[in-house]
Amino acid sequence: MKKIIVPIDFSEQSENALKVAVSLAKKHNSEILVLHMLELNQAMISSEGGMHPEQTVFFLKLAEKRFKEFLNKEYLKDIKLTPIIKHFKVFSEVNEVANENNADLIIMGSHGTDGLKEIFVGSNAEKVVRNADIPVLVIKKEHQDFKIDNFVFACDFKEESLVAYKKAKAFSDMLNAKMELIFINIPGDDFLSTSDAYKRINKFLRKGSIGAEVQIYNDYSVEKGILNYSDHSGADIIGIPTHGRKGLSHFFMGSIGEDVANHSNIPVVTFRI
């Protein structure tokens, strides 16, 4: 893990993410790319009715000053930090910055969302998860020393999830964590008998040359199953694949990875399929 990106909006949640990044950076000698996105759009900067160039410069200088003050903290001493400021608050830009800098991980602070606000707005972390090609670690609270012992990885054990599993296994090994694999069985059209579930799981394990046990957990929905199993097993972190669906397909089908990241009280890390 050479480079970690942490989006910063000066909130308590983003500082929680930064502290986790510092904890990992110290253990793995990583560089932290601290990213702040201004809420300026192209129309505000370039249109005749928009801001004058002097106003744009003023906002940029103000952001740089606040950024510098925010990063002037004792726990950031001796950490390799690279501040990055982007003009627009476009969440796909986080992924662009990650690709441009060959980053290995994005760490996002989040307070989660629920209700109508979640349907029509969503959380910033959810938007980053949807657009990111690299793993996204979502943090909800402060961790003085980010240490993971029990890592629960949930997936549907279809062949397309093998890519995400391998990324998750590498992440788990890096953290020296014990990895538990779970399959959530739910009622309805997706229900599988125990026999059929094990057939799918064993095919997945053979295809990936994986020597591991898989727990089958029954619940009313995949999201509830993942959260309930993780709570009962004392998990420190949840890993889950995500398709990164966008547009109408996302609105009608959603993403379990995003939902779990929004509603889990413990850290969640997503791996793009």
Backbone bond lengths (Angstrom), bond angles and torsions (degrees), N, CA, C in turn:
res aa  C-N    CA-C-N  psi(-1)  N-CA   C-N-CA  omega(-1)  CA-C   N-CA-C  phi
1 M - - - 1.457 - - 1.521 108.72 -
2 K 1.313 115.67 95.15 1.465 120.01 -175.45 1.529 112.52 -90.01
3 K 1.344 117.23 -36.76 1.467 120.01 -175.58 1.529 110.80 -134.35
4 I 1.334 114.98 131.67 1.457 122.48 179.41 1.527 108.54 -121.32
5 I 1.331 117.28 131.00 1.468 121.05 177.15 1.524 109.52 -101.79
6 V 1.334 116.00 132.32 1.464 121.34 176.04 1.526 109.14 -126.50
7 P 1.341 118.80 107.68 1.467 120.70 173.82 1.536 110.09 -68.90
8 I 1.316 116.85 133.48 1.461 122.53 -175.53 1.532 110.05 -121.93
9 D 1.346 116.54 129.89 1.472 119.84 172.70 1.529 110.67 -123.94
10 F 1.353 115.55 17.28 1.465 124.18 178.25 1.526 112.89 72.28
11 S 1.321 118.21 10.24 1.461 121.39 179.10 1.525 110.43 -86.36
12 E 1.336 114.88 167.52 1.470 120.55 176.31 1.526 110.00 -62.76
13 Q 1.341 116.50 -37.35 1.467 120.07 -178.82 1.526 111.52 -63.89
14 S 1.340 116.89 -42.04 1.465 118.75 -179.33 1.524 110.99 -70.02
15 E 1.330 116.97 -30.44 1.469 118.34 175.90 1.525 111.17 -70.93
16 N 1.328 117.62 -33.59 1.469 120.21 174.31 1.524 110.53 -59.77
17 A 1.339 116.03 -41.52 1.469 120.59 177.91 1.523 110.71 -65.17
18 L 1.326 116.41 -39.92 1.465 120.72 -179.78 1.522 110.83 -63.61
19 K 1.323 117.41 -39.33 1.465 120.84 179.31 1.531 111.63 -65.02
20 V 1.340 116.17 -37.57 1.471 119.73 176.04 1.533 109.81 -65.69
21 A 1.335 116.58 -41.60 1.469 120.63 178.09 1.521 110.84 -60.82
22 V 1.322 117.35 -40.05 1.467 121.67 178.71 1.534 110.23 -63.90
23 S 1.329 115.87 -42.58 1.466 120.15 178.94 1.525 111.19 -60.19
24 L 1.337 116.98 -43.72 1.467 121.10 178.61 1.526 111.39 -70.61
25 A 1.339 116.80 -38.66 1.467 121.06 -178.81 1.521 111.15 -62.85
26 K 1.316 117.63 -38.34 1.467 121.10 179.01 1.524 111.43 -65.69
27 K 1.327 116.30 -36.45 1.463 120.75 -177.96 1.522 112.31 -78.53
28 H 1.348 117.02 -28.24 1.464 120.16 -172.96 1.524 113.28 -120.41
29 N 1.338 116.28 9.58 1.467 121.55 178.05 1.535 110.76 54.60
30 S 1.325 115.47 49.29 1.464 121.39 -175.70 1.523 111.71 -97.03
31 E 1.315 115.02 157.39 1.461 122.09 171.05 1.521 108.26 -95.08
32 I 1.338 116.93 138.83 1.460 121.38 177.48 1.519 109.22 -106.23
33 L 1.338 115.61 122.73 1.460 121.52 174.25 1.521 107.35 -96.88
34 V 1.324 116.88 109.56 1.460 121.85 -176.45 1.528 108.20 -94.37
35 L 1.330 116.19 116.41 1.469 121.98 -171.04 1.527 111.21 -110.72
36 H 1.331 115.79 127.18 1.467 120.48 173.14 1.525 108.61 -121.96
37 M 1.354 115.21 133.52 1.459 120.12 -179.85 1.518 109.80 -112.72
38 L 1.333 115.85 121.11 1.458 121.19 177.23 1.527 110.24 -73.02
39 E 1.313 117.48 150.26 1.461 121.17 177.84 1.529 109.60 -92.65
40 L 1.342 115.04 57.58 1.464 120.94 174.96 1.514 107.61 -113.51
41 N 1.334 118.32 135.35 1.453 119.35 175.10 1.530 110.18 -107.76
42 Q 1.323 115.93 170.16 1.462 120.62 -175.03 1.530 111.69 -60.71
43 A 1.343 116.83 -35.62 1.464 120.40 -178.79 1.528 111.28 -65.47
44 M 1.336 116.20 -38.98 1.464 119.87 -179.40 1.526 111.11 -64.49
45 I 1.335 115.89 -30.87 1.458 119.45 -175.24 1.524 112.26 -88.79
46 S 1.355 117.52 -36.61 1.461 119.11 -167.92 1.530 115.69 -111.24
47 S 1.333 119.10 -21.03 1.461 118.84 -173.94 1.528 111.05 -75.88
48 E 1.329 114.39 162.74 1.462 119.14 -179.94 1.526 110.85 -64.58
49 G 1.337 115.71 -33.08 1.454 119.02 179.94 1.516 113.19 -88.62
50 G 1.317 116.81 2.90 1.455 121.35 -177.25 1.515 112.49 -84.77
51 M 1.316 114.89 -163.31 1.453 119.82 -177.50 1.524 110.97 -76.10
52 H 1.319 115.77 152.11 1.449 120.69 172.46 1.525 108.34 -74.32
53 P 1.338 117.11 157.10 1.465 120.17 179.31 1.526 112.51 -53.64
54 E 1.355 116.33 -35.73 1.464 118.42 -179.08 1.528 111.19 -64.48
55 Q 1.357 116.27 -35.74 1.461 119.74 178.55 1.525 111.50 -67.38
56 T 1.333 115.95 -40.49 1.459 120.20 178.09 1.520 110.49 -61.15
57 V 1.330 116.10 -45.92 1.470 120.62 179.04 1.528 110.19 -61.44
58 F 1.340 116.20 -39.75 1.464 120.50 179.58 1.527 110.91 -59.31
59 F 1.352 116.82 -47.45 1.463 120.57 -179.29 1.536 111.45 -64.86
60 L 1.319 116.55 -38.18 1.454 120.15 177.88 1.523 111.12 -63.78
61 K 1.328 116.86 -45.59 1.461 121.36 -179.94 1.529 110.99 -65.16
62 L 1.340 115.56 -38.97 1.461 120.15 178.45 1.530 110.66 -63.38
63 A 1.342 116.43 -42.10 1.468 120.81 178.62 1.521 110.75 -65.09
64 E 1.326 117.07 -41.65 1.466 121.18 179.11 1.524 111.05 -62.25
65 K 1.342 116.06 -41.41 1.467 120.57 179.50 1.531 110.86 -64.56
66 R 1.333 115.74 -46.65 1.467 119.63 -179.46 1.526 110.84 -65.98
67 F 1.318 116.24 -38.10 1.463 122.36 177.91 1.527 110.22 -60.43
68 K 1.320 115.49 -47.43 1.468 121.17 -179.16 1.524 110.75 -61.36
69 E 1.328 116.31 -42.58 1.464 120.79 178.85 1.527 111.17 -65.32
70 F 1.331 116.22 -40.55 1.467 121.28 -179.68 1.533 111.29 -62.70
71 L 1.325 116.20 -36.18 1.470 120.90 -176.88 1.531 112.81 -87.04
72 N 1.314 117.12 -0.68 1.468 120.82 -179.95 1.531 109.14 -87.80
73 K 1.324 115.90 71.28 1.459 121.68 -177.10 1.527 109.82 -128.97
74 E 1.304 114.57 149.36 1.468 120.55 -174.66 1.529 111.47 -61.58
75 Y 1.351 117.25 -39.30 1.468 118.90 -175.89 1.532 113.12 -71.15
76 L 1.338 116.21 -8.50 1.466 119.85 177.87 1.531 112.56 -95.25
77 K 1.331 116.28 -2.33 1.459 119.37 177.85 1.531 109.68 -63.69
78 D 1.306 115.80 142.49 1.481 123.04 178.24 1.526 113.26 66.90
79 I 1.346 117.82 12.00 1.467 121.56 174.65 1.524 107.89 -102.11
80 K 1.323 116.31 136.07 1.459 119.96 177.84 1.526 109.29 -76.89
81 L 1.336 116.34 107.97 1.461 122.19 -176.55 1.521 110.66 -115.86
82 T 1.323 116.53 137.92 1.462 121.57 173.23 1.522 108.06 -125.29
83 P 1.349 119.30 107.29 1.468 120.83 178.02 1.521 111.33 -77.59
84 I 1.342 116.59 137.94 1.463 122.82 178.18 1.524 108.08 -131.43
85 I 1.341 116.76 129.21 1.468 120.96 176.12 1.527 109.07 -116.90
86 K 1.323 115.47 126.51 1.459 121.77 175.29 1.529 108.76 -108.93
87 H 1.326 116.98 147.50 1.461 121.10 -174.11 1.515 113.51 -72.93
88 F 1.335 117.36 -33.04 1.462 120.06 -170.91 1.517 110.52 -114.27
89 K 1.335 114.96 149.06 1.462 119.82 176.65 1.526 108.79 -91.61
90 V 1.323 115.58 75.39 1.464 122.79 179.68 1.525 106.83 -119.22
91 F 1.328 117.33 119.25 1.452 119.93 -168.85 1.520 113.45 -73.97
92 S 1.342 117.43 -18.22 1.460 118.88 173.13 1.522 110.70 -67.38
93 E 1.359 116.23 -21.28 1.465 120.13 179.51 1.520 112.06 -64.17
94 V 1.326 117.94 -28.64 1.461 120.49 178.32 1.523 109.15 -60.91
95 N 1.336 116.07 -43.71 1.457 120.13 178.29 1.524 111.55 -66.63
96 E 1.345 116.90 -37.17 1.467 120.47 177.82 1.529 110.96 -62.94
97 V 1.327 116.80 -42.80 1.466 121.20 177.38 1.531 110.12 -63.42
98 A 1.327 116.15 -40.39 1.468 120.53 178.54 1.524 110.98 -61.48
99 N 1.329 116.87 -44.89 1.463 120.60 -179.87 1.525 111.89 -67.50
100 E 1.330 116.15 -41.58 1.468 120.06 -179.26 1.531 111.94 -62.68
101 N 1.330 116.30 -32.01 1.466 120.84 -175.22 1.529 113.19 -105.08
102 N 1.349 117.05 7.62 1.467 121.38 -178.65 1.527 111.68 52.09
103 A 1.325 115.90 44.99 1.464 120.89 -179.21 1.526 110.37 -73.33
104 D 1.330 115.41 155.73 1.463 121.40 -177.27 1.521 113.17 -103.45
105 L 1.343 116.84 -23.47 1.459 120.07 -172.85 1.527 109.68 -155.63
106 I 1.341 116.07 142.15 1.461 122.78 170.67 1.521 107.23 -110.59
107 I 1.322 116.92 130.56 1.469 121.00 176.45 1.522 108.12 -115.04
108 M 1.326 116.03 122.02 1.460 123.47 -173.67 1.509 109.62 -118.98
109 G 1.335 117.49 132.32 1.448 121.19 169.28 1.517 109.38 -85.95
110 S 1.335 117.48 146.25 1.462 120.20 -178.33 1.516 109.80 -154.13
111 H 1.331 116.19 147.92 1.467 120.62 170.95 1.517 110.02 -105.32
112 G 1.361 117.28 -1.96 1.461 121.37 -179.70 1.516 111.13 75.47
113 T 1.338 116.36 170.00 1.459 122.12 176.87 1.514 108.95 -144.43
114 D 1.307 115.33 163.86 1.467 118.58 174.86 1.523 109.62 -155.47
115 G 1.331 115.65 170.58 1.454 120.70 178.29 1.519 113.33 71.16
116 L 1.348 116.15 -156.01 1.456 121.45 -176.66 1.515 111.97 -62.45
117 K 1.332 116.54 -33.26 1.461 119.27 179.69 1.521 110.17 -59.26
118 E 1.340 116.18 -38.51 1.464 119.47 -179.85 1.520 110.92 -65.89
119 I 1.333 117.45 -40.10 1.464 120.60 -177.42 1.524 111.13 -65.99
120 F 1.330 116.45 -44.68 1.455 119.58 -172.02 1.527 114.21 -96.31
121 V 1.331 117.85 -19.28 1.461 120.25 -178.49 1.524 111.19 -120.61
122 G 1.328 116.41 -54.12 1.457 119.75 -177.92 1.514 111.29 79.03
123 S 1.315 116.87 170.04 1.457 120.76 178.22 1.523 109.35 -92.97
124 N 1.319 115.67 158.31 1.462 119.73 177.58 1.521 110.95 -60.47
125 A 1.331 116.24 -39.42 1.468 119.93 179.51 1.523 110.80 -60.53
126 E 1.343 116.02 -39.77 1.467 120.65 179.41 1.527 111.01 -60.73
127 K 1.334 116.49 -40.08 1.458 120.59 -179.21 1.521 111.16 -68.57
128 V 1.325 116.47 -36.78 1.469 119.98 177.76 1.524 109.94 -67.76
129 V 1.345 116.66 -43.61 1.469 120.95 177.66 1.525 110.31 -56.66
130 R 1.333 116.35 -41.72 1.464 121.23 -176.30 1.525 112.11 -65.60
131 N 1.332 116.81 -31.55 1.468 120.47 -174.22 1.524 114.50 -99.93
132 A 1.319 118.09 -13.26 1.465 120.38 -169.82 1.527 113.13 -82.27
133 D 1.335 115.42 138.68 1.464 121.64 174.25 1.523 111.24 -88.04
134 I 1.338 116.49 -24.77 1.469 120.62 -177.32 1.533 108.95 -102.92
135 P 1.339 118.03 166.46 1.465 119.94 179.96 1.528 112.48 -57.72
136 V 1.343 114.89 142.52 1.467 121.89 177.07 1.529 108.05 -120.12
137 L 1.324 115.83 122.20 1.461 121.94 177.74 1.529 108.17 -100.93
138 V 1.339 116.29 119.16 1.463 121.47 -177.04 1.528 109.12 -103.66
139 I 1.339 115.32 124.83 1.462 122.75 -175.40 1.530 109.55 -114.11
140 K 1.336 117.13 133.95 1.467 120.86 -178.87 1.529 113.11 -104.80
141 K 1.324 117.93 -26.92 1.464 119.65 -175.83 1.521 110.03 -139.56
142 E 1.327 115.64 176.55 1.469 120.69 -177.26 1.524 110.63 -76.90
143 H 1.332 115.84 138.07 1.467 122.96 174.60 1.528 107.33 -126.34
144 Q 1.321 117.31 112.22 1.463 120.03 179.89 1.523 110.96 -66.68
145 D 1.339 115.70 -41.30 1.463 121.06 175.94 1.521 106.86 -134.18
146 F 1.320 116.04 109.10 1.461 120.13 -174.97 1.522 109.40 -77.48
147 K 1.330 115.91 99.11 1.464 121.58 -178.66 1.519 108.58 -125.14
148 I 1.324 116.24 126.80 1.463 122.50 -177.67 1.524 109.42 -115.55
149 D 1.328 116.49 123.16 1.468 121.39 176.23 1.530 111.55 -105.28
150 N 1.335 116.47 -42.70 1.465 120.58 -174.69 1.525 110.12 -117.99
151 F 1.332 116.30 112.89 1.461 123.35 -176.00 1.529 108.71 -111.88
152 V 1.341 116.61 112.77 1.469 121.32 178.49 1.528 109.07 -95.38
153 F 1.339 115.91 124.22 1.463 120.84 177.49 1.517 108.47 -115.58
154 A 1.340 116.01 121.07 1.462 122.13 -178.32 1.518 109.78 -113.25
155 C 1.330 116.99 135.23 1.463 120.20 173.45 1.518 109.52 -155.76
156 D 1.339 116.02 177.69 1.467 120.19 -177.38 1.524 112.38 -90.03
157 F 1.337 117.16 -3.69 1.464 124.34 178.26 1.524 112.94 58.68
158 K 1.340 114.40 31.76 1.454 119.95 167.19 1.527 107.84 -89.03
159 E 1.327 115.98 158.15 1.473 120.17 -172.62 1.533 112.83 -57.41
160 E 1.340 117.40 -33.39 1.457 120.27 -177.31 1.530 112.12 -64.94
161 S 1.327 117.33 -19.09 1.463 121.03 -178.55 1.523 112.97 -83.95
162 L 1.347 117.51 -4.24 1.471 120.12 -179.39 1.526 111.96 -60.87
163 V 1.325 116.63 -38.93 1.465 120.64 179.64 1.525 109.98 -60.12
164 A 1.342 115.76 -46.20 1.461 120.10 179.83 1.522 111.07 -65.61
165 Y 1.345 117.06 -38.69 1.470 120.03 178.85 1.535 111.12 -60.50
166 K 1.324 116.83 -44.18 1.472 119.87 -178.08 1.530 111.20 -63.87
167 K 1.339 116.56 -37.78 1.467 120.13 176.29 1.530 109.91 -65.45
168 A 1.342 115.47 -41.53 1.459 119.98 -179.49 1.520 111.69 -65.60
169 K 1.347 115.78 -38.85 1.470 119.82 179.72 1.522 110.25 -65.05
170 A 1.325 117.12 -41.26 1.462 120.69 178.14 1.529 110.49 -63.79
171 F 1.333 116.30 -40.06 1.463 121.27 179.07 1.526 110.23 -65.13
172 S 1.332 116.73 -44.00 1.460 121.74 179.22 1.526 111.07 -62.54
173 D 1.329 116.40 -44.01 1.477 120.73 179.11 1.525 110.89 -62.44
174 M 1.331 116.49 -39.00 1.458 120.86 179.86 1.530 110.65 -62.12
175 L 1.336 116.22 -35.22 1.464 121.40 -179.61 1.527 112.41 -86.45
176 N 1.349 116.47 -2.25 1.473 121.65 -175.87 1.531 110.82 56.04
177 A 1.321 115.37 41.32 1.465 120.94 -177.35 1.521 111.40 -101.88
178 K 1.321 115.90 154.31 1.458 122.29 171.81 1.526 107.40 -80.63
179 M 1.338 117.14 128.79 1.462 121.16 -175.90 1.525 110.86 -104.94
180 E 1.331 116.52 123.55 1.455 122.35 175.52 1.527 109.10 -107.42
181 L 1.330 117.23 133.49 1.466 122.07 178.25 1.517 109.04 -104.48
182 I 1.356 116.02 132.18 1.468 118.84 178.82 1.525 110.73 -131.71
183 F 1.323 113.83 146.64 1.463 122.32 172.81 1.527 106.83 -117.41
184 I 1.325 116.94 125.79 1.465 121.03 -179.81 1.519 109.01 -95.88
185 N 1.318 116.34 120.24 1.461 122.72 179.69 1.527 108.32 -101.80
186 I 1.336 116.85 125.88 1.462 120.41 -175.38 1.525 110.31 -125.89
187 P 1.353 117.27 155.37 1.477 120.24 178.71 1.523 111.12 -70.87
188 G 1.328 115.48 163.81 1.459 119.66 178.39 1.512 111.86 104.41
189 D 1.327 116.09 -156.53 1.466 121.54 -175.26 1.520 112.49 -64.98
190 D 1.344 117.74 -26.00 1.464 120.98 -177.23 1.525 113.46 -91.13
191 F 1.339 117.00 2.28 1.467 119.67 -178.90 1.531 110.98 -64.94
192 L 1.328 115.45 138.04 1.465 121.57 175.38 1.524 109.00 -122.88
193 S 1.316 116.63 140.49 1.458 119.87 171.74 1.528 107.50 -66.22
194 T 1.332 116.46 162.93 1.466 120.05 179.00 1.523 110.12 -57.24
195 S 1.342 116.21 -41.86 1.460 120.66 -179.45 1.524 111.80 -62.18
196 D 1.344 116.17 -46.53 1.468 120.13 -179.25 1.525 111.76 -67.99
197 A 1.320 115.92 -35.86 1.468 119.53 178.41 1.520 110.26 -63.05
198 Y 1.325 116.85 -44.98 1.467 119.61 -179.88 1.531 112.05 -68.58
199 K 1.328 117.27 -31.37 1.474 119.83 176.28 1.531 109.52 -62.22
200 R 1.354 116.32 -46.53 1.464 119.74 179.41 1.531 110.62 -64.18
201 I 1.322 116.39 -44.24 1.473 120.49 -177.94 1.523 110.85 -63.93
202 N 1.335 116.92 -45.69 1.472 120.13 -178.23 1.523 111.70 -65.17
203 K 1.339 116.87 -35.80 1.466 120.52 176.13 1.528 110.36 -63.04
204 F 1.326 115.95 -41.67 1.468 122.51 178.23 1.536 110.37 -62.59
205 L 1.337 116.63 -46.92 1.462 121.18 -178.13 1.526 111.43 -64.16
206 R 1.345 116.32 -40.61 1.469 119.78 178.37 1.521 110.77 -65.63
207 K 1.326 116.42 -45.27 1.467 121.20 -178.53 1.522 111.24 -59.71
208 G 1.338 116.79 -37.75 1.460 119.99 -178.56 1.517 113.78 -94.92
209 S 1.330 117.29 4.64 1.484 122.09 -176.25 1.530 109.94 50.68
210 I 1.334 114.68 50.16 1.466 121.55 -175.48 1.524 109.52 -104.47
211 G 1.305 116.19 123.31 1.462 121.19 176.22 1.516 109.68 -101.51
212 A 1.314 116.87 86.52 1.460 120.19 -177.04 1.517 109.68 -155.23
213 E 1.335 115.60 156.86 1.451 121.19 175.22 1.532 109.64 -91.63
214 V 1.329 115.45 150.72 1.461 121.05 178.71 1.523 108.84 -124.56
215 Q 1.325 115.72 129.82 1.458 120.78 176.96 1.534 109.55 -89.13
216 I 1.335 116.67 136.57 1.470 121.45 173.63 1.523 107.57 -101.93
217 Y 1.320 116.02 125.38 1.461 121.40 -176.24 1.525 108.79 -125.69
218 N 1.324 117.00 128.53 1.462 122.28 -177.64 1.532 110.91 -97.60
219 D 1.336 115.44 135.23 1.456 119.41 177.23 1.528 108.98 -158.83
220 Y 1.349 116.08 178.22 1.458 120.49 -175.74 1.525 113.34 -80.53
221 S 1.323 117.79 -22.40 1.463 121.88 175.99 1.519 107.74 -148.71
222 V 1.335 115.81 159.94 1.466 120.01 179.96 1.525 109.96 -63.11
223 E 1.329 116.07 -44.63 1.469 119.50 -178.89 1.531 111.51 -60.27
224 K 1.347 117.03 -48.69 1.464 120.15 179.14 1.524 111.14 -61.43
225 G 1.323 116.62 -39.38 1.456 120.47 179.69 1.518 112.18 -61.99
226 I 1.341 116.21 -44.37 1.466 120.23 179.85 1.524 110.51 -63.87
227 L 1.331 116.38 -46.34 1.464 120.19 -177.83 1.528 111.16 -67.55
228 N 1.336 117.50 -42.04 1.460 120.34 -179.09 1.522 111.93 -68.39
229 Y 1.339 116.95 -43.34 1.457 119.47 178.64 1.533 110.84 -62.57
230 S 1.320 116.27 -43.52 1.464 120.49 -178.87 1.519 111.15 -62.97
231 D 1.334 115.92 -38.07 1.460 120.21 177.94 1.527 111.13 -66.32
232 H 1.320 116.73 -45.38 1.472 120.66 -178.31 1.526 112.15 -68.28
233 S 1.314 117.31 -32.10 1.472 120.34 -176.36 1.529 113.00 -88.92
234 G 1.334 116.79 -3.34 1.461 119.90 -179.65 1.516 113.25 70.35
235 A 1.320 116.89 36.81 1.476 120.90 -178.57 1.528 110.82 -66.41
236 D 1.328 115.81 146.89 1.461 122.26 174.99 1.518 111.55 -94.96
237 I 1.330 116.61 -22.52 1.459 121.79 -177.51 1.525 108.65 -156.92
238 I 1.333 116.36 150.22 1.460 122.66 177.02 1.517 108.31 -115.30
239 G 1.323 116.42 130.85 1.457 122.02 173.78 1.518 109.56 -110.56
240 I 1.341 116.41 140.19 1.469 119.39 -176.46 1.526 109.94 -153.53
241 P 1.339 117.62 141.44 1.474 119.75 174.50 1.526 110.29 -73.31
242 T 1.323 116.63 156.08 1.453 120.61 173.38 1.521 109.50 -140.77
243 H 1.340 115.71 143.43 1.459 120.67 179.15 1.523 111.89 -86.12
244 G 1.334 117.17 -19.69 1.459 119.55 -176.20 1.513 112.06 66.05
245 R 1.358 117.72 41.31 1.464 120.43 179.21 1.519 110.87 -63.86
246 K 1.326 116.00 146.61 1.461 121.06 -179.77 1.527 109.71 -132.33
247 G 1.329 115.44 168.39 1.457 120.51 174.66 1.513 112.91 66.37
248 L 1.347 116.51 -148.50 1.456 121.28 -175.74 1.522 112.22 -64.57
249 S 1.342 116.70 -34.32 1.464 118.47 -179.90 1.519 110.16 -62.34
250 H 1.352 116.63 -34.60 1.460 119.59 177.77 1.526 110.80 -71.12
251 F 1.337 116.73 -40.94 1.468 120.21 -177.68 1.517 110.83 -62.07
252 F 1.342 116.93 -43.78 1.457 120.08 -175.26 1.535 113.10 -85.88
253 M 1.323 116.83 -29.74 1.458 119.81 -176.26 1.526 112.34 -105.02
254 G 1.340 115.98 -31.55 1.451 119.86 178.82 1.515 112.37 70.53
255 S 1.296 115.35 -175.07 1.454 121.51 177.23 1.514 108.13 -137.55
256 I 1.321 116.51 121.58 1.460 120.68 -179.91 1.521 110.31 -61.61
257 G 1.343 115.89 -37.27 1.458 119.70 178.70 1.511 112.03 -58.44
258 E 1.329 117.19 -44.15 1.459 121.39 179.30 1.526 110.86 -67.03
259 D 1.341 116.94 -41.54 1.464 120.41 -179.49 1.525 111.01 -63.05
260 V 1.325 116.41 -44.18 1.460 119.70 179.35 1.525 110.31 -64.66
261 A 1.330 116.64 -42.27 1.462 120.45 178.19 1.523 111.29 -60.77
262 N 1.338 117.24 -35.85 1.465 121.32 179.51 1.514 112.30 -70.46
263 H 1.337 117.95 -39.54 1.455 120.65 -166.91 1.528 114.89 -105.15
264 S 1.304 118.33 -10.48 1.461 120.15 179.28 1.526 110.98 -74.84
265 N 1.332 115.96 142.96 1.463 120.79 175.40 1.516 112.37 -87.21
266 I 1.328 116.83 -16.79 1.469 120.58 178.18 1.534 108.54 -103.71
267 P 1.332 117.89 163.89 1.463 120.00 -179.53 1.528 112.28 -57.06
268 V 1.325 115.18 145.26 1.461 122.55 177.10 1.535 107.91 -127.71
269 V 1.331 116.27 135.19 1.450 120.43 175.91 1.524 108.62 -121.65
270 T 1.343 115.90 128.69 1.462 120.88 -177.50 1.524 110.58 -106.97
271 F 1.328 115.72 146.27 1.458 122.55 -178.26 1.529 108.15 -127.19
272 R 1.318 116.03 121.84 1.476 121.42 -175.80 1.514 110.84 -70.76
273 I 1.333 115.43 132.66 1.475 121.21 175.36 1.518 107.69 -80.74
